[in-house]
Amino acid sequence: MLRTVHIKKSIVKKAISSLARVPTELVVSTTLFTWIVLAFCQTSWAKDLSYSKPGSNGSIISLEKLLKIPESHSYEVERKAGASATEWRTRFRDYRDRLEQERLSLEKEEEELAKVAGATSAWQWAAPGVGTMGGGEDQTKHYQLRQKIRGRKAKIEELEWKVRDLEVEANLAGVPDAWRN
């Protein structure tokens, strides 16, 4: 909220009359002295703040030159076939991890199939999924597990081929063995 300040005329008149008592020469000399001191301080500060190369003649380095990486330094990453060591390791690790997961899943499904197969007879008198007089549910589960196992084996074979392809690609690119782990 804004307030309006009312000043009495007598206070303003006293302030102006007190200024009139200061000699003009004193005001001028004080102002001049202040300007000289400020000018001197600014030039001495400017010398202290200038950025120059050590041992140079005091020339100032441009901001563009400060923001560029010096030519003497190289931050290049060694690459083979367009990929760095980290990228090659990641590619190999991804395929090998996926292959390991598929193999573990296949193992579990084969164990489950062995449990289901041990509980039913070895003879089937009906088409898969149709069921027979006894244990039709087990036969359906048996069929489903065999289908899953067949698909899992195909996926494992596909991943093994991809790992071999990656090995060939790495050999052609000259990728060191340390990058393949």
FISEVO-758366 format. One record per residue: chain; residue number from 0; x, y, z of N, C-alpha, C in turn; residue in one letter. Coordinates in steps of 0.2 Angstrom, whole numbers, plus 2048, in hexadecimal, padded with zeros to 3 digits. Layout:
FISEVO-758366
{A,NUM,{X,Y,Z},{X,Y,Z},{X,Y,Z},A}
...
end
This chain:
FISEVO-758366
{A,0,{804,7FA,800},{800,800,800},{804,806,800},M}
{A,1,{803,80B,7FC},{807,811,7FB},{805,816,800},L}
{A,2,{809,81A,803},{807,81F,808},{80A,826,805},R}
{A,3,{806,82A,806},{808,831,803},{80B,835,809},T}
{A,4,{811,837,808},{815,83B,80D},{814,842,80C},V}
{A,5,{812,846,811},{811,84D,811},{816,850,815},H}
{A,6,{81A,854,811},{81F,858,815},{81D,85F,816},I}
{A,7,{81F,861,81C},{81D,868,81D},{822,86D,819},K}
{A,8,{820,872,817},{824,877,813},{82A,87A,818},K}
{A,9,{829,87A,81E},{82E,87D,822},{834,879,823},S}
{A,10,{833,872,822},{839,86D,823},{83D,86E,81C},I}
{A,11,{839,86F,816},{83C,86F,810},{840,876,810},V}
{A,12,{83E,87B,812},{841,881,812},{847,881,816},K}
{A,13,{847,87E,81C},{84D,87D,820},{853,879,81D},K}
{A,14,{851,874,819},{856,870,816},{859,874,810},A}
{A,15,{855,877,80C},{858,87B,807},{85D,881,80A},I}
{A,16,{85B,884,80F},{85F,889,812},{865,887,814},S}
{A,17,{865,880,817},{86C,87E,81A},{870,87C,814},S}
{A,18,{86E,87A,80E},{872,879,808},{875,87F,806},L}
{A,19,{872,885,806},{874,88B,804},{87A,88D,808},A}
{A,20,{87B,88B,80E},{881,88D,812},{887,88A,810},R}
{A,21,{887,884,80C},{88D,880,80A},{890,884,805},V}
{A,22,{897,886,805},{89A,88A,7FF},{89A,886,7F9},P}
{A,23,{899,889,7F4},{899,886,7ED},{89F,883,7EB},T}
{A,24,{8A5,886,7ED},{8AC,883,7EC},{8AD,87C,7EF},E}
{A,25,{8AA,87C,7F5},{8AB,875,7F9},{8A7,870,7F5},L}
{A,26,{8A1,871,7F3},{89D,86C,7EF},{8A1,86A,7E9},V}
{A,27,{8A3,86F,7E5},{8A7,86E,7DE},{8AD,86A,7E0},V}
{A,28,{8B1,86C,7E5},{8B7,868,7E6},{8B6,861,7E8},S}
{A,29,{8B1,860,7EC},{8AF,859,7EF},{8AD,855,7E9},T}
{A,30,{8A9,857,7E5},{8A6,854,7DF},{8AC,852,7DA},T}
{A,31,{8B1,857,7D9},{8B6,855,7D5},{8BB,850,7D8},L}
{A,32,{8BC,851,7DE},{8C0,84C,7E2},{8BD,845,7E1},F}
{A,33,{8B7,844,7E2},{8B3,83E,7E2},{8B4,83B,7DB},T}
{A,34,{8B3,83F,7D5},{8B4,83C,7CF},{8BB,83A,7CD},W}
{A,35,{8C0,83D,7D0},{8C7,83B,7CF},{8C9,835,7D2},I}
{A,36,{8C6,834,7D8},{8C7,82E,7DC},{8C4,828,7D8},V}
{A,37,{8BE,829,7D6},{8BA,824,7D3},{8BE,822,7CC},L}
{A,38,{8C0,826,7C8},{8C4,825,7C2},{8CA,821,7C3},A}
{A,39,{8CE,823,7C8},{8D4,820,7CA},{8D3,818,7CC},F}
{A,40,{8CE,817,7D0},{8CC,811,7D3},{8CA,80C,7CD},C}
{A,41,{8C6,80F,7C8},{8C3,80B,7C3},{8C9,809,7BE},Q}
{A,42,{8CE,80D,7BD},{8D4,80B,7B9},{8D8,806,7BC},T}
{A,43,{8D9,806,7C3},{8DD,801,7C6},{8D9,7FB,7C7},S}
{A,44,{8D3,7FB,7C8},{8CF,7F5,7C8},{8CF,7F1,7C1},W}
{A,45,{8CF,7F5,7BC},{8CE,7F2,7B5},{8D5,7EF,7B4},A}
{A,46,{8DB,7F1,7B6},{8E1,7EE,7B5},{8E1,7E7,7B9},K}
{A,47,{8DE,7E7,7BF},{8DE,7E1,7C2},{8DA,7DC,7BF},D}
{A,48,{8D5,7DE,7BC},{8D0,7D9,7BA},{8D1,7D7,7B2},L}
{A,49,{8D6,7DA,7AF},{8D7,7D8,7A8},{8DA,7D0,7A8},S}
{A,50,{8D7,7CD,7A3},{8D9,7C6,7A2},{8DF,7C5,79D},Y}
{A,51,{8E4,7C3,79F},{8EA,7C3,79A},{8EE,7BD,79B},S}
{A,52,{8F1,7BA,796},{8F6,7B5,797},{8FC,7B6,79B},K}
{A,53,{8FE,7B1,79F},{904,7B3,7A3},{90A,7B4,79E},P}
{A,54,{90D,7B9,7A0},{913,7BA,79C},{912,7BE,795},G}
{A,55,{90C,7C0,794},{90A,7C3,78E},{90B,7CB,78F},S}
{A,56,{90A,7CF,78A},{90A,7D6,78B},{904,7D9,78D},N}
{A,57,{900,7D6,791},{8FA,7D8,793},{8F4,7D8,78F},G}
{A,58,{8F4,7D5,789},{8EF,7D5,784},{8E9,7D1,788},S}
{A,59,{8E3,7D2,786},{8DD,7CF,789},{8DB,7C9,784},I}
{A,60,{8D9,7C4,787},{8D7,7BE,784},{8CF,7BE,783},I}
{A,61,{8CD,7BD,77D},{8C6,7BE,77B},{8C2,7B8,77E},S}
{A,62,{8BC,7B9,77F},{8B7,7B4,782},{8B7,7AE,77E},L}
{A,63,{8B6,7AF,777},{8B6,7A9,773},{8BC,7A5,774},E}
{A,64,{8C2,7A7,775},{8C7,7A3,775},{8C7,79F,77C},K}
{A,65,{8C5,7A3,781},{8C4,79F,788},{8BF,79A,788},L}
{A,66,{8BA,79A,783},{8B5,795,783},{8B6,78F,77F},L}
{A,67,{8BC,78F,77B},{8BE,78A,777},{8C2,785,77A},K}
{A,68,{8C2,77F,778},{8C7,77A,77B},{8CD,77B,777},I}
{A,69,{8D3,77B,77B},{8D9,77C,778},{8DB,777,773},P}
{A,70,{8DE,778,76D},{8E0,774,768},{8E5,76E,76B},E}
{A,71,{8E8,770,770},{8ED,76B,772},{8EA,765,776},S}
{A,72,{8E4,766,778},{8E0,761,77C},{8DC,75D,777},H}
{A,73,{8DB,756,778},{8D7,752,774},{8D2,74E,779},S}
{A,74,{8CC,74F,778},{8C7,74B,77C},{8C3,746,778},Y}
{A,75,{8C7,743,773},{8C4,73E,76E},{8C3,738,772},E}
{A,76,{8BE,734,770},{8BC,72D,773},{8BE,729,76E},V}
{A,77,{8C2,723,76F},{8C4,71F,76A},{8BE,71B,768},E}
{A,78,{8BD,71A,761},{8B7,717,75F},{8B9,712,75A},R}
{A,79,{8B5,70D,75A},{8B6,707,755},{8AF,706,751},K}
{A,80,{8AE,707,74B},{8A8,706,747},{8A3,70B,74A},A}
{A,81,{8A5,711,74C},{8A0,716,74E},{89E,715,755},G}
{A,82,{8A1,711,759},{89E,710,760},{8A4,710,764},A}
{A,83,{8A3,713,76A},{8A8,713,76F},{8A9,70D,773},S}
{A,84,{8AE,70C,778},{8AE,706,77C},{8A8,705,780},A}
{A,85,{8A5,70A,783},{89F,709,787},{899,707,783},T}
{A,86,{899,709,77D},{893,707,779},{894,700,777},E}
{A,87,{89A,6FE,775},{89B,6F7,773},{89A,6F2,779},W}
{A,88,{89C,6F4,77F},{89B,6F0,785},{893,6F0,786},R}
{A,89,{890,6F5,786},{889,6F5,787},{885,6F0,782},T}
{A,90,{887,6F1,77C},{884,6EC,777},{885,6E5,778},R}
{A,91,{88B,6E3,77A},{88D,6DC,77C},{889,6DA,782},F}
{A,92,{889,6DE,787},{886,6DD,78D},{87E,6DC,78C},R}
{A,93,{87B,6E0,788},{874,6E0,787},{872,6D9,784},D}
{A,94,{876,6D7,77F},{874,6D1,77C},{875,6CB,780},Y}
{A,95,{87B,6CB,784},{87D,6C5,788},{878,6C5,78E},R}
{A,96,{875,6CB,791},{871,6CB,796},{86A,6C8,794},D}
{A,97,{868,6CA,78E},{861,6C7,78B},{862,6C0,78A},R}
{A,98,{868,6BE,788},{869,6B7,786},{868,6B3,78D},L}
{A,99,{86C,6B5,792},{86C,6B2,798},{864,6B1,79B},E}
{A,100,{861,6B7,79B},{85A,6B7,79D},{855,6B2,79A},Q}
{A,101,{856,6B1,793},{852,6AC,78F},{854,6A5,791},E}
{A,102,{85B,6A4,792},{85D,69D,794},{85A,69B,79B},R}
{A,103,{85A,6A0,7A0},{857,69F,7A7},{850,69D,7A6},L}
{A,104,{84C,6A1,7A2},{845,6A0,7A1},{844,699,79E},S}
{A,105,{848,697,799},{847,691,796},{848,68B,79B},L}
{A,106,{84D,68C,79F},{84F,687,7A5},{848,686,7A9},E}
{A,107,{845,68C,7AB},{840,68B,7B0},{83A,688,7AC},K}
{A,108,{839,68A,7A6},{833,687,7A2},{834,67F,7A1},E}
{A,109,{83A,67D,7A0},{83C,676,79F},{83B,672,7A5},E}
{A,110,{83C,675,7AB},{83B,672,7B2},{834,671,7B3},E}
{A,111,{830,676,7B1},{829,676,7B2},{826,671,7AD},E}
{A,112,{828,670,7A7},{826,66B,7A2},{827,664,7A5},L}
{A,113,{82D,663,7A8},{82F,65D,7AB},{82A,65B,7B1},A}
{A,114,{828,660,7B5},{823,65E,7BA},{81C,65C,7B7},K}
{A,115,{81A,660,7B2},{814,65F,7AF},{814,658,7AB},V}
{A,116,{819,657,7A8},{81A,650,7A4},{81B,64A,7A8},A}
{A,117,{81E,64B,7AE},{81E,645,7B3},{817,644,7B6},G}
{A,118,{813,648,7B6},{80C,647,7B9},{807,644,7B4},A}
{A,119,{809,644,7AE},{804,641,7A9},{807,63B,7A5},T}
{A,120,{803,638,7A2},{805,632,79E},{809,634,798},S}
{A,121,{80D,630,795},{811,631,78F},{80D,631,789},A}
{A,122,{807,62E,789},{803,62D,783},{7FD,632,783},W}
{A,123,{7FD,634,77C},{7F7,639,77B},{7F3,637,776},Q}
{A,124,{7EC,636,777},{7E8,634,772},{7E4,639,76F},W}
{A,125,{7E5,63F,770},{7E1,645,76D},{7E6,64A,76A},A}
{A,126,{7E3,64F,766},{7E8,654,764},{7E9,659,76A},A}
{A,127,{7EF,65C,769},{7F1,661,76F},{7EC,666,770},P}
{A,128,{7EA,667,776},{7E6,66C,778},{7DE,66A,778},G}
{A,129,{7DD,664,775},{7D6,662,775},{7D4,65E,77C},V}
{A,130,{7D9,65A,77E},{7D8,657,785},{7D6,650,783},G}
{A,131,{7D7,64C,788},{7D4,645,788},{7D0,644,78E},T}
{A,132,{7CF,63E,78F},{7CA,63C,795},{7CD,63E,79C},M}
{A,133,{7D3,63D,79C},{7D6,63F,7A3},{7DC,643,7A2},G}
{A,134,{7DD,648,7A6},{7E3,64D,7A6},{7E3,651,7A0},G}
{A,135,{7DD,654,79E},{7DD,658,798},{7E1,65F,79A},G}
{A,136,{7E0,661,7A0},{7E3,667,7A2},{7EA,667,7A2},E}
{A,137,{7ED,661,7A4},{7F4,661,7A4},{7F7,660,79D},D}
{A,138,{7F3,65D,799},{7F6,65C,792},{7F6,663,78E},Q}
{A,139,{7F1,667,790},{7F1,66E,78D},{7F7,672,790},T}
{A,140,{7F8,672,796},{7FE,675,799},{804,673,796},K}
{A,141,{804,66C,795},{80A,669,792},{80C,66C,78B},H}
{A,142,{806,66C,787},{807,66F,781},{809,676,781},Y}
{A,143,{806,67A,785},{808,681,786},{80F,682,788},Q}
{A,144,{812,67E,78C},{819,67F,78F},{81D,67D,789},L}
{A,145,{81C,678,785},{820,676,77F},{820,67B,77A},R}
{A,146,{81B,67F,779},{81B,684,775},{81F,68A,777},Q}
{A,147,{81E,68B,77E},{823,691,781},{82A,68F,780},K}
{A,148,{82C,689,781},{833,686,781},{835,687,77A},I}
{A,149,{831,685,775},{833,685,76E},{834,68D,76C},R}
{A,150,{830,691,76E},{831,699,76D},{837,69B,770},G}
{A,151,{838,699,777},{83E,69B,77B},{845,699,777},R}
{A,152,{845,693,775},{84B,690,771},{84C,694,76B},K}
{A,153,{847,696,767},{848,69A,761},{84A,6A1,763},A}
{A,154,{848,6A4,769},{84B,6AA,76B},{852,6AA,76D},K}
{A,155,{854,6A4,770},{85B,6A4,772},{85F,6A3,76C},I}
{A,156,{85D,69F,767},{861,69E,761},{862,6A5,75D},E}
{A,157,{85C,6A9,75D},{85D,6AF,75A},{862,6B4,75E},E}
{A,158,{862,6B4,764},{866,6B8,768},{86D,6B6,767},L}
{A,159,{86E,6AF,767},{875,6AC,766},{878,6AF,75F},E}
{A,160,{873,6AF,75A},{875,6B1,753},{877,6B9,754},W}
{A,161,{873,6BD,758},{875,6C4,758},{87C,6C5,75C},K}
{A,162,{87D,6C1,761},{884,6C1,764},{889,6C0,75F},V}
{A,163,{888,6BB,75B},{88D,6B9,756},{88E,6BE,751},R}
{A,164,{889,6C1,74F},{889,6C7,74A},{88D,6CD,74D},D}
{A,165,{88B,6CE,754},{88F,6D4,757},{896,6D2,758},L}
{A,166,{898,6CC,759},{89F,6CA,759},{8A3,6CB,753},E}
{A,167,{89F,6C9,74D},{8A2,6CA,747},{8A3,6D1,745},V}
{A,168,{89E,6D5,747},{89E,6DD,746},{8A4,6E0,74A},E}
{A,169,{8A5,6DD,750},{8AA,6E0,754},{8B1,6DE,751},A}
{A,170,{8B2,6D7,74F},{8B8,6D5,74C},{8BA,6D9,746},N}
{A,171,{8B5,6DB,741},{8B6,6DF,73B},{8B8,6E6,73D},L}
{A,172,{8B5,6E8,743},{8B7,6EF,745},{8BD,6F0,749},A}
{A,173,{8C0,6EA,74A},{8C6,6EA,74E},{8C5,6EC,756},G}
{A,174,{8BF,6EA,758},{8BE,6EC,75F},{8C2,6E7,764},V}
{A,175,{8C5,6EA,769},{8C9,6E6,76D},{8C5,6E1,772},P}
{A,176,{8C8,6DC,774},{8C4,6D7,778},{8C2,6DA,77F},D}
{A,177,{8C6,6DF,781},{8C4,6E3,788},{8BD,6E7,787},A}
{A,178,{8BB,6E8,781},{8B5,6EC,77F},{8AF,6E7,77F},W}
{A,179,{8B0,6E1,77F},{8AB,6DC,77E},{8A8,6D9,784},R}
{A,180,{8AB,6DB,78A},{8A9,6D8,790},{8A4,6DC,794},N}
end
